[in-house]
């Protein structure tokens, strides 16, 4: 489920960098991925 959410976010808001790091914000969640490891932080 998280992967689907992350992929949806990354298409719109996340910035892919050469280092393999990506970052996105959707509502109260922060999504970031480094070297294919996805982490999701809920700010609520």
N, C-alpha and C positions, 0 to 999 in steps of 0.2 A: 504493500500500500504506500509506504513512504517513498519508494522508488518512483512510483507513478506520479505522486505529488511533486517530487523533486524535478522530474523530467518536465512536467507541465510548467513549473515555475521557471526552470532554466531557459525554456524557450522564450519567455517574455522578459525576465528581469535579471537573471544571473549573468555575471560577466565571466567568461572563460579566459583564463590567463595562460600564458605559455608554460608556467610552472606546474600546471595541472590542478590549480586551485580555482574553484568557482564558488560564488556567493550569491544568495538571493534572499529577498524579504517578501513575505506574503502575509498580510494581516499582522497577527501577533507572533508569527513564527519566523525564525531565521534558519535558512538552509545553507549549509556549506559542505563542499566536497573537496577532499584533498587526496589525490592518487587513488581515486575510485572508492574511497571510504566516505559515505554520506553521513553527516550528523545533522540532527534537527533540534533546534532549541525553541521551546515555547516560552514566550515572555509573560504570559498571564500569571 
